[in-house]
Amino acid sequence: MGLLSDNGLLLRDRVGDAIFSRVAGPDGPDNRARIHGAPGPRWFGPERPVRQVHGDASMFIGGLSALLLQSLHPLAMAAVAGHSGFRGDPWGRLQRTSTFLAMTTYGPADSAQRAVDRVRAVHATVHGTTPDGQEYRAADPHLLCWVHIAEVDCFLRAHQRFGARPLDAAGCDAYVEDMARIATALGVPDPPTNRAELTDRLAAYRGELRSTPEARSVARFLLLHPPIPVLARLPYGALAAGAVSLLPLWASRALRLPRVPPAEGVFVRPLGTAVTAGIRWALAPGEPARHGQRARPPVPG
């Protein structure tokens, strides 16, 4: 039993290290130590729901779903296609995003502000014109708000469907409120602070959203041709199916993604739950946790 237990822990550590290195990058361990080890006040205390949501494996599904939904705004899609380099360096983009989420969720307040300042400086340089002649600016508060609410909605939906401990109604509202703190720092005026406001704000953008060749290309890249090892294709497929299942039907239709809603409860949800449980197991702390080692959540916090 001892040998089997040791082998199981070794396997968990190897898988967990592989996942963490992909999500957090080569600087992940150092960033994690700096995020948790530096003294000082945080934007969010340990009791806040943003910590629970962002520390759960359901973020893998929520993040993928958010990218799909965000792509339906043609100006946001143009900014991503023209400036983010997501095709050439998708893992680098993921690592930068996850580090930003970790720093603002768990890090010292001054470090969180510096992370926001860096993002705002990058946004100030991102601007251009869409193929049909529309000008866009990544720092445009209206466009920033769309990116923000799409993330919040998808992260929360994923947590409620695939998370280990779904929030109650008050917790869901509190999560939206927590995320509004980050959005305000990034330059979003008057972000939604509860689920009702979030729903209303999403509906207000509906007229601006449409399917474009670029958005459909992103969906194909993310869902059919992800840059992952062959052995990871099957679990990734379950995550991808879960991400699509979170989208409103009109959004999946716009992206030309097949949906069979009755089958989602029978197949997609159990598979997504199983894969997120596996990731959660792999990222759990091993034996050294008894001596202070932290778990490795989906964002490197």
JOKA-V610771 format. One record per pair of residues at least 24 apart in sequence whose C-alpha atoms are under 10 Angstrom apart, sorted by the first residue. I is the first residue (numbers start at 0). J is the second residue. D is the distance in Angstrom with one decimal. If there is no record, write none. Layout:
# JOKA-V610771
I | J | D
I | J | D
This chain:
# JOKA-V610771
5 | 286 | 9.7
8 | 281 | 9.1
8 | 284 | 9.5
8 | 285 | 6.5
8 | 286 | 7.9
9 | 285 | 8.7
10 | 281 | 8.3
11 | 277 | 9.5
11 | 278 | 9.5
11 | 280 | 7.2
11 | 281 | 4.8
11 | 282 | 7.6
11 | 283 | 8.2
11 | 284 | 9.1
11 | 285 | 8.0
12 | 280 | 9.7
12 | 281 | 6.6
12 | 282 | 7.7
12 | 283 | 8.6
12 | 284 | 8.2
12 | 285 | 7.1
13 | 281 | 8.2
13 | 282 | 9.7
14 | 277 | 9.8
14 | 278 | 8.5
14 | 280 | 9.5
14 | 281 | 5.9
14 | 282 | 8.0
15 | 277 | 9.8
15 | 278 | 7.5
15 | 279 | 8.8
15 | 280 | 8.2
15 | 281 | 4.5
15 | 282 | 4.7
15 | 283 | 7.7
15 | 284 | 9.0
15 | 285 | 9.9
15 | 294 | 9.6
15 | 295 | 7.7
15 | 296 | 9.7
16 | 281 | 8.2
16 | 282 | 7.7
16 | 295 | 8.6
17 | 281 | 9.4
17 | 282 | 9.7
18 | 278 | 8.1
18 | 281 | 8.2
18 | 282 | 7.9
18 | 295 | 9.2
18 | 296 | 10.0
18 | 297 | 8.5
19 | 94 | 9.8
19 | 281 | 9.5
19 | 282 | 7.6
19 | 295 | 6.8
19 | 296 | 8.1
19 | 297 | 7.4
19 | 298 | 8.5
19 | 299 | 7.3
20 | 90 | 10.0
20 | 94 | 8.9
20 | 299 | 9.3
21 | 90 | 6.8
21 | 91 | 8.8
21 | 93 | 8.5
21 | 94 | 7.4
21 | 227 | 9.9
22 | 59 | 9.7
22 | 90 | 7.2
22 | 91 | 8.6
22 | 92 | 9.5
22 | 93 | 6.4
22 | 94 | 5.2
22 | 95 | 8.8
22 | 96 | 9.1
22 | 97 | 6.8
22 | 98 | 8.7
22 | 296 | 9.8
22 | 297 | 7.2
22 | 298 | 7.3
22 | 299 | 7.5
23 | 90 | 9.0
23 | 91 | 8.9
23 | 93 | 7.9
23 | 94 | 4.9
23 | 95 | 7.8
23 | 96 | 9.1
23 | 97 | 6.6
23 | 98 | 6.6
23 | 101 | 9.6
23 | 295 | 9.7
23 | 296 | 10.0
23 | 297 | 8.5
23 | 298 | 7.2
23 | 299 | 5.6
23 | 300 | 9.3
24 | 90 | 8.0
24 | 91 | 7.4
24 | 93 | 8.9
24 | 94 | 5.7
24 | 95 | 8.4
24 | 97 | 9.5
24 | 98 | 9.0
24 | 299 | 9.2
25 | 94 | 9.2
26 | 94 | 9.3
26 | 98 | 9.5
26 | 299 | 9.9
27 | 94 | 8.5
27 | 97 | 9.7
27 | 98 | 7.9
27 | 295 | 9.9
27 | 298 | 9.6
27 | 299 | 6.4
27 | 300 | 9.0
28 | 295 | 9.5
28 | 299 | 8.0
28 | 300 | 9.4
29 | 299 | 9.9
30 | 98 | 7.7
30 | 101 | 9.0
30 | 102 | 8.5
30 | 106 | 9.6
30 | 299 | 7.5
30 | 300 | 8.1
31 | 98 | 8.8
31 | 101 | 8.3
31 | 102 | 8.7
31 | 105 | 9.5
31 | 106 | 9.0
31 | 293 | 9.3
31 | 295 | 8.8
31 | 298 | 9.5
31 | 299 | 5.9
31 | 300 | 5.4
32 | 106 | 9.9
32 | 293 | 9.6
32 | 299 | 9.6
32 | 300 | 8.5
33 | 102 | 9.1
33 | 106 | 7.8
33 | 107 | 9.0
33 | 110 | 9.4
33 | 300 | 9.4
34 | 98 | 9.5
34 | 101 | 7.6
34 | 102 | 6.1
34 | 103 | 9.2
34 | 104 | 9.4
34 | 105 | 6.5
34 | 106 | 4.4
34 | 107 | 6.7
34 | 110 | 8.2
34 | 111 | 9.2
34 | 299 | 8.8
34 | 300 | 6.7
35 | 101 | 9.8
35 | 102 | 9.1
35 | 105 | 7.0
35 | 106 | 6.3
35 | 107 | 8.0
35 | 293 | 9.4
35 | 300 | 7.2
36 | 106 | 8.8
36 | 107 | 9.1
37 | 106 | 7.8
37 | 107 | 6.7
37 | 110 | 9.3
38 | 106 | 9.2
38 | 107 | 6.9
38 | 108 | 9.7
39 | 106 | 8.8
39 | 107 | 5.6
39 | 108 | 7.2
39 | 109 | 8.3
39 | 110 | 9.7
40 | 105 | 10.0
40 | 106 | 8.5
40 | 107 | 5.7
40 | 108 | 5.8
40 | 109 | 8.5
41 | 102 | 9.6
41 | 103 | 8.4
41 | 104 | 8.1
41 | 105 | 6.8
41 | 106 | 6.1
41 | 107 | 4.7
41 | 108 | 4.7
41 | 109 | 8.3
41 | 110 | 9.2
41 | 111 | 8.2
42 | 102 | 9.8
42 | 103 | 7.2
42 | 104 | 7.1
42 | 105 | 7.7
42 | 106 | 7.8
42 | 107 | 7.2
42 | 108 | 5.5
42 | 109 | 9.2
42 | 111 | 7.8
42 | 112 | 9.4
42 | 177 | 8.9
42 | 180 | 8.3
42 | 181 | 8.9
43 | 103 | 8.5
43 | 104 | 6.5
43 | 105 | 7.0
43 | 106 | 8.8
43 | 107 | 9.3
43 | 108 | 8.8
43 | 177 | 7.7
43 | 180 | 9.4
44 | 104 | 9.1
44 | 105 | 8.3
45 | 104 | 9.8
45 | 105 | 8.4
47 | 104 | 9.5
47 | 170 | 8.5
47 | 173 | 7.7
47 | 174 | 7.6
47 | 177 | 7.6
48 | 166 | 7.8
48 | 169 | 9.8
48 | 170 | 6.3
48 | 171 | 7.8
48 | 172 | 9.3
48 | 173 | 6.6
48 | 174 | 5.3
48 | 175 | 9.1
48 | 176 | 9.6
48 | 177 | 7.7
48 | 178 | 9.8
49 | 104 | 6.8
49 | 105 | 9.3
49 | 155 | 9.6
49 | 170 | 9.2
49 | 171 | 9.4
49 | 173 | 8.1
49 | 174 | 5.3
49 | 175 | 8.3
49 | 176 | 9.0
49 | 177 | 6.2
49 | 178 | 7.2
50 | 101 | 9.1
50 | 104 | 6.3
50 | 105 | 7.1
50 | 174 | 8.9
50 | 177 | 9.4
50 | 300 | 9.2
51 | 104 | 9.8
51 | 158 | 9.2
51 | 162 | 9.3
51 | 163 | 9.5
51 | 164 | 8.4
51 | 165 | 9.2
51 | 166 | 9.0
51 | 174 | 9.2
51 | 296 | 9.8
52 | 154 | 7.5
52 | 155 | 7.3
52 | 157 | 9.1
52 | 158 | 6.2
52 | 159 | 9.1
52 | 162 | 7.8
52 | 163 | 9.5
52 | 164 | 8.9
52 | 165 | 8.6
52 | 166 | 8.7
52 | 171 | 9.8
52 | 174 | 8.0
52 | 297 | 9.8
53 | 97 | 9.5
53 | 100 | 7.8
53 | 101 | 7.9
53 | 104 | 7.7
53 | 105 | 9.5
53 | 154 | 8.1
53 | 155 | 9.5
53 | 158 | 8.8
53 | 296 | 7.6
53 | 297 | 7.0
53 | 298 | 6.5
53 | 299 | 9.6
53 | 300 | 8.8
54 | 101 | 8.9
54 | 104 | 9.4
54 | 105 | 9.8
54 | 162 | 9.7
54 | 279 | 9.5
54 | 294 | 9.2
54 | 295 | 8.3
54 | 296 | 4.8
54 | 297 | 5.9
54 | 298 | 6.5
54 | 299 | 8.6
54 | 300 | 7.5
55 | 157 | 9.8
55 | 158 | 7.5
55 | 161 | 9.1
55 | 162 | 6.3
55 | 163 | 7.2
55 | 164 | 8.8
55 | 275 | 8.6
55 | 276 | 9.6
55 | 278 | 9.3
55 | 279 | 7.2
55 | 282 | 9.8
55 | 295 | 9.7
55 | 296 | 6.3
55 | 297 | 6.4
55 | 298 | 8.6
56 | 157 | 9.4
56 | 158 | 8.5
56 | 161 | 8.2
56 | 162 | 7.0
56 | 163 | 8.3
56 | 272 | 9.7
56 | 274 | 9.0
56 | 275 | 5.4
56 | 276 | 7.4
56 | 277 | 8.8
56 | 278 | 6.2
56 | 279 | 5.6
56 | 280 | 9.3
56 | 282 | 8.6
56 | 295 | 10.0
56 | 296 | 7.0
56 | 297 | 5.7
56 | 298 | 9.0
57 | 154 | 7.8
57 | 155 | 9.2
57 | 156 | 9.2
57 | 157 | 5.6
57 | 158 | 5.4
57 | 159 | 8.7
57 | 160 | 8.3
57 | 161 | 5.5
57 | 162 | 5.3
57 | 163 | 8.2
57 | 238 | 9.0
57 | 241 | 9.7
57 | 242 | 9.8
57 | 271 | 8.7
57 | 272 | 8.4
57 | 274 | 9.4
57 | 275 | 6.0
57 | 276 | 8.8
57 | 278 | 9.1
57 | 279 | 8.8
57 | 297 | 8.3
58 | 153 | 8.9
58 | 154 | 6.2
58 | 155 | 8.8
58 | 156 | 9.8
58 | 157 | 6.8
58 | 158 | 7.1
58 | 161 | 9.0
58 | 162 | 8.4
58 | 275 | 9.0
58 | 296 | 9.3
58 | 297 | 6.5
58 | 298 | 8.1
59 | 154 | 8.9
59 | 157 | 8.6
59 | 158 | 9.9
59 | 235 | 9.5
59 | 238 | 7.2
59 | 239 | 9.1
59 | 241 | 9.7
59 | 242 | 8.6
59 | 275 | 8.0
59 | 278 | 9.3
59 | 297 | 7.0
59 | 298 | 9.3
60 | 153 | 8.4
60 | 154 | 8.0
60 | 156 | 9.5
60 | 157 | 6.2
60 | 158 | 8.8
60 | 161 | 8.4
60 | 235 | 9.4
60 | 237 | 9.1
60 | 238 | 5.5
60 | 239 | 6.9
60 | 240 | 8.7
60 | 241 | 6.3
60 | 242 | 5.1
60 | 243 | 8.8
60 | 244 | 9.8
60 | 245 | 8.8
60 | 271 | 8.2
60 | 275 | 8.4
61 | 149 | 10.0
61 | 150 | 7.7
61 | 151 | 8.9
61 | 152 | 8.6
61 | 153 | 5.0
61 | 154 | 4.4
61 | 155 | 7.4
61 | 156 | 7.2
61 | 157 | 4.9
61 | 158 | 7.5
61 | 160 | 10.0
61 | 161 | 9.3
61 | 238 | 9.2
61 | 239 | 9.7
61 | 241 | 8.7
61 | 242 | 6.4
61 | 243 | 9.7
61 | 245 | 8.1
62 | 93 | 9.4
62 | 96 | 9.9
62 | 97 | 9.7
62 | 149 | 9.8
62 | 150 | 7.2
62 | 151 | 9.6
62 | 153 | 7.1
62 | 154 | 6.5
62 | 157 | 8.7
62 | 242 | 8.1
63 | 150 | 9.6
63 | 153 | 8.6
63 | 154 | 9.3
63 | 157 | 9.9
63 | 218 | 9.7
63 | 221 | 7.9
63 | 222 | 9.0
63 | 238 | 8.2
63 | 239 | 7.1
63 | 240 | 10.0
63 | 241 | 9.1
63 | 242 | 5.9
63 | 243 | 8.5
64 | 149 | 8.9
64 | 150 | 8.4
64 | 152 | 9.5
64 | 153 | 6.1
64 | 154 | 8.2
64 | 156 | 9.5
64 | 157 | 8.5
64 | 218 | 9.9
64 | 221 | 10.0
64 | 238 | 9.4
64 | 239 | 7.9
64 | 240 | 9.5
64 | 241 | 8.2
64 | 242 | 4.4
64 | 243 | 6.2
64 | 244 | 8.5
64 | 245 | 6.8
64 | 246 | 6.8
65 | 146 | 8.4
65 | 147 | 9.4
65 | 148 | 9.2
65 | 149 | 5.7
65 | 150 | 5.1
65 | 151 | 8.2
65 | 152 | 7.9
65 | 153 | 5.4
65 | 154 | 7.4
65 | 157 | 9.9
65 | 242 | 8.2
65 | 243 | 9.7
65 | 245 | 9.3
65 | 246 | 8.7
66 | 146 | 9.0
66 | 149 | 8.3
66 | 150 | 7.9
66 | 153 | 9.1
66 | 214 | 9.7
66 | 217 | 8.7
66 | 218 | 8.6
66 | 221 | 8.8
66 | 242 | 9.5
67 | 149 | 9.3
67 | 153 | 9.8
67 | 214 | 7.7
67 | 215 | 8.9
67 | 217 | 7.6
67 | 218 | 6.3
67 | 221 | 8.4
67 | 222 | 9.6
67 | 242 | 8.4
67 | 243 | 8.1
67 | 246 | 8.3
67 | 250 | 8.5
67 | 251 | 8.6
67 | 254 | 8.2
68 | 145 | 9.8
68 | 146 | 9.0
68 | 149 | 6.5
68 | 150 | 8.5
68 | 152 | 9.8
68 | 153 | 8.4
68 | 208 | 9.4
68 | 214 | 9.2
68 | 218 | 9.6
68 | 242 | 9.9
68 | 243 | 9.4
68 | 245 | 9.7
68 | 246 | 7.1
68 | 247 | 8.9
68 | 250 | 6.9
68 | 251 | 8.5
68 | 253 | 10.0
68 | 254 | 9.1
69 | 145 | 7.4
69 | 146 | 6.0
69 | 147 | 9.1
69 | 148 | 9.1
69 | 149 | 6.1
69 | 150 | 7.9
69 | 208 | 9.1
69 | 214 | 8.9
70 | 146 | 9.2
70 | 149 | 9.8
70 | 208 | 8.7
70 | 209 | 8.9
70 | 210 | 8.4
70 | 211 | 8.6
70 | 213 | 8.0
70 | 214 | 5.1
70 | 215 | 8.3
70 | 216 | 9.8
70 | 217 | 7.6
70 | 218 | 8.4
70 | 250 | 9.9
70 | 254 | 9.1
71 | 205 | 9.5
71 | 207 | 8.6
71 | 208 | 5.2
71 | 209 | 5.4
71 | 210 | 5.8
71 | 211 | 7.3
71 | 213 | 9.1
71 | 214 | 6.1
71 | 215 | 8.8
71 | 250 | 7.7
71 | 251 | 10.0
71 | 253 | 8.0
71 | 254 | 8.0
72 | 142 | 8.6
72 | 145 | 8.1
72 | 146 | 8.9
72 | 204 | 8.7
72 | 205 | 9.1
72 | 206 | 9.7
72 | 207 | 6.5
72 | 208 | 4.7
72 | 209 | 6.4
72 | 210 | 8.2
72 | 211 | 8.8
72 | 214 | 8.5
73 | 129 | 7.9
73 | 130 | 9.9
73 | 133 | 9.2
73 | 135 | 9.4
73 | 207 | 8.0
73 | 208 | 6.9
73 | 209 | 6.9
73 | 210 | 7.9
73 | 211 | 7.0
73 | 212 | 9.9
73 | 213 | 8.4
73 | 214 | 7.9
74 | 126 | 9.8
74 | 127 | 9.4
74 | 128 | 8.6
74 | 129 | 7.0
74 | 133 | 7.7
74 | 134 | 7.8
74 | 135 | 5.8
74 | 136 | 8.2
74 | 137 | 8.7
74 | 142 | 7.6
74 | 207 | 9.3
74 | 208 | 9.4
75 | 129 | 9.9
75 | 135 | 7.9
75 | 136 | 8.8
75 | 137 | 7.5
75 | 142 | 6.7
75 | 143 | 8.6
75 | 145 | 8.3
75 | 146 | 7.6
75 | 214 | 9.9
76 | 129 | 9.2
76 | 211 | 8.8
76 | 213 | 7.0
76 | 214 | 6.6
76 | 217 | 9.0
77 | 126 | 9.2
77 | 127 | 8.2
77 | 128 | 7.8
77 | 129 | 6.0
77 | 130 | 8.5
77 | 133 | 9.7
77 | 134 | 9.6
77 | 135 | 7.9
77 | 136 | 9.8
77 | 137 | 9.8
77 | 213 | 7.9
77 | 214 | 9.1
78 | 122 | 9.7
78 | 125 | 6.9
78 | 126 | 7.0
78 | 127 | 7.5
78 | 128 | 8.9
78 | 129 | 8.6
78 | 135 | 7.3
78 | 136 | 7.6
78 | 137 | 6.7
79 | 125 | 9.3
79 | 137 | 9.2
79 | 213 | 9.8
79 | 217 | 9.9
80 | 213 | 7.5
80 | 214 | 9.2
80 | 217 | 8.8
81 | 125 | 8.7
81 | 126 | 8.9
81 | 127 | 8.2
81 | 128 | 9.5
81 | 129 | 9.3
82 | 122 | 10.0
82 | 124 | 9.4
82 | 125 | 6.8
82 | 126 | 8.6
82 | 127 | 9.4
82 | 137 | 9.9
83 | 125 | 9.2
85 | 217 | 9.4
86 | 217 | 8.9
86 | 220 | 8.2
86 | 221 | 9.6
86 | 225 | 9.5
86 | 226 | 9.1
88 | 226 | 9.5
89 | 221 | 9.7
89 | 225 | 8.9
89 | 226 | 7.9
90 | 226 | 8.4
90 | 227 | 9.7
93 | 298 | 9.8
94 | 298 | 8.7
94 | 299 | 8.9
96 | 298 | 8.6
97 | 297 | 7.8
97 | 298 | 4.9
97 | 299 | 6.5
97 | 300 | 8.9
98 | 298 | 6.6
98 | 299 | 6.1
98 | 300 | 8.0
99 | 298 | 8.6
99 | 299 | 9.2
99 | 300 | 9.9
100 | 181 | 9.4
100 | 297 | 9.9
100 | 298 | 6.5
100 | 299 | 8.3
100 | 300 | 8.5
101 | 296 | 9.2
101 | 297 | 9.0
101 | 298 | 5.4
101 | 299 | 5.6
101 | 300 | 4.9
102 | 298 | 9.0
102 | 299 | 8.5
102 | 300 | 7.3
103 | 178 | 9.7
103 | 180 | 9.6
103 | 181 | 7.2
103 | 300 | 9.7
104 | 177 | 9.1
104 | 178 | 9.1
104 | 181 | 8.8
104 | 298 | 9.2
104 | 300 | 8.0
105 | 298 | 9.8
105 | 299 | 9.4
105 | 300 | 6.3
106 | 300 | 8.0
111 | 181 | 9.1
111 | 184 | 9.7
112 | 181 | 9.3
112 | 184 | 7.8
112 | 185 | 9.4
114 | 185 | 9.8
115 | 181 | 8.1
115 | 182 | 9.5
115 | 184 | 6.8
115 | 185 | 6.1
115 | 186 | 9.5
116 | 184 | 8.5
116 | 185 | 7.8
117 | 185 | 9.9
118 | 185 | 7.7
119 | 184 | 9.2
119 | 185 | 6.4
119 | 186 | 8.0
122 | 185 | 9.6
138 | 185 | 8.8
138 | 186 | 7.7
138 | 187 | 9.2
139 | 186 | 8.5
139 | 187 | 8.7
140 | 182 | 9.9
140 | 183 | 9.9
140 | 185 | 8.9
140 | 186 | 6.1
140 | 187 | 5.2
140 | 188 | 6.7
140 | 189 | 9.9
141 | 186 | 9.6
141 | 187 | 7.4
141 | 188 | 8.3
141 | 204 | 9.6
142 | 187 | 8.8
142 | 204 | 10.0
143 | 182 | 8.2
143 | 185 | 8.1
143 | 186 | 7.5
143 | 187 | 6.1
143 | 188 | 9.3
143 | 190 | 10.0
144 | 182 | 7.7
144 | 183 | 9.5
144 | 185 | 9.5
144 | 186 | 8.6
144 | 187 | 5.6
144 | 188 | 7.8
144 | 189 | 9.0
144 | 190 | 7.0
144 | 191 | 9.3
144 | 200 | 9.0
144 | 201 | 9.7
144 | 204 | 9.8
145 | 187 | 9.3
145 | 190 | 9.9
145 | 200 | 8.6
145 | 201 | 7.7
145 | 203 | 9.9
145 | 204 | 7.4
146 | 182 | 9.7
146 | 187 | 9.9
147 | 178 | 8.4
147 | 179 | 8.7
147 | 181 | 9.2
147 | 182 | 6.7
147 | 185 | 9.6
147 | 187 | 8.2
147 | 190 | 8.4
147 | 191 | 9.7
148 | 175 | 9.0
148 | 178 | 9.2
148 | 179 | 9.3
148 | 182 | 9.1
148 | 190 | 8.1
148 | 191 | 7.9
148 | 197 | 6.8
148 | 198 | 9.0
148 | 200 | 7.7
148 | 201 | 6.9
149 | 197 | 9.2
149 | 200 | 9.9
149 | 201 | 7.6
150 | 178 | 9.5
151 | 175 | 6.8
151 | 178 | 7.1
151 | 179 | 9.2
151 | 191 | 9.8
151 | 194 | 9.7
151 | 197 | 8.4
152 | 194 | 8.6
152 | 197 | 7.4
152 | 198 | 8.4
152 | 201 | 8.7
152 | 245 | 9.5
152 | 246 | 9.7
153 | 242 | 8.5
153 | 245 | 7.1
153 | 246 | 7.9
154 | 245 | 9.8
155 | 194 | 9.7
156 | 242 | 9.7
156 | 245 | 6.7
156 | 246 | 9.2
157 | 241 | 8.3
157 | 242 | 7.8
157 | 244 | 9.6
157 | 245 | 7.0
157 | 271 | 9.9
160 | 241 | 9.3
160 | 245 | 8.7
160 | 268 | 7.8
160 | 271 | 9.2
160 | 272 | 8.2
161 | 241 | 8.7
161 | 268 | 7.7
161 | 269 | 9.0
161 | 270 | 9.9
161 | 271 | 6.9
161 | 272 | 5.4
161 | 273 | 9.0
161 | 274 | 9.5
161 | 275 | 7.1
161 | 276 | 8.7
162 | 272 | 8.0
162 | 275 | 7.9
162 | 276 | 8.7
162 | 279 | 9.7
163 | 272 | 8.9
163 | 275 | 8.8
163 | 276 | 7.9
163 | 279 | 8.8
168 | 193 | 9.8
168 | 194 | 8.8
169 | 193 | 9.0
169 | 194 | 9.5
172 | 196 | 9.5
172 | 197 | 9.4
205 | 249 | 9.9
205 | 250 | 9.8
208 | 250 | 9.0
208 | 253 | 9.3
209 | 249 | 10.0
209 | 250 | 8.6
209 | 253 | 6.9
209 | 254 | 8.9
210 | 250 | 8.5
210 | 251 | 9.8
210 | 252 | 8.9
210 | 253 | 5.2
210 | 254 | 6.1
210 | 255 | 8.7
211 | 253 | 8.6
211 | 254 | 8.2
212 | 254 | 9.1
214 | 253 | 9.2
214 | 254 | 7.0
215 | 253 | 8.3
215 | 254 | 5.3
215 | 255 | 7.4
215 | 256 | 9.0
216 | 254 | 8.9
217 | 254 | 9.3
218 | 243 | 9.8
218 | 251 | 9.8
218 | 254 | 7.0
218 | 255 | 8.9
218 | 256 | 8.3
219 | 254 | 9.1
219 | 255 | 9.7
219 | 256 | 9.1
222 | 256 | 9.6
233 | 274 | 9.6
234 | 270 | 8.5
234 | 271 | 8.5
234 | 273 | 9.2
234 | 274 | 6.2
234 | 275 | 9.1
234 | 277 | 9.4
234 | 278 | 9.7
235 | 271 | 9.4
235 | 274 | 8.4
236 | 267 | 10.0
236 | 270 | 9.4
236 | 271 | 9.1
236 | 274 | 9.8
237 | 266 | 9.4
237 | 267 | 7.0
237 | 268 | 8.8
237 | 269 | 9.3
237 | 270 | 5.8
237 | 271 | 5.4
237 | 272 | 9.0
237 | 273 | 8.8
237 | 274 | 7.0
237 | 275 | 9.3
238 | 267 | 8.8
238 | 268 | 9.6
238 | 270 | 8.1
238 | 271 | 5.7
238 | 272 | 9.0
238 | 273 | 9.8
238 | 274 | 7.2
238 | 275 | 7.9
239 | 267 | 9.5
239 | 271 | 8.6
240 | 266 | 9.6
240 | 267 | 6.3
240 | 268 | 8.7
240 | 270 | 8.8
240 | 271 | 7.6
241 | 266 | 9.8
241 | 267 | 6.0
241 | 268 | 6.5
241 | 269 | 9.4
241 | 270 | 8.1
241 | 271 | 5.6
241 | 272 | 8.8
242 | 267 | 9.6
242 | 271 | 8.8
243 | 267 | 9.6
244 | 268 | 8.4
244 | 271 | 10.0
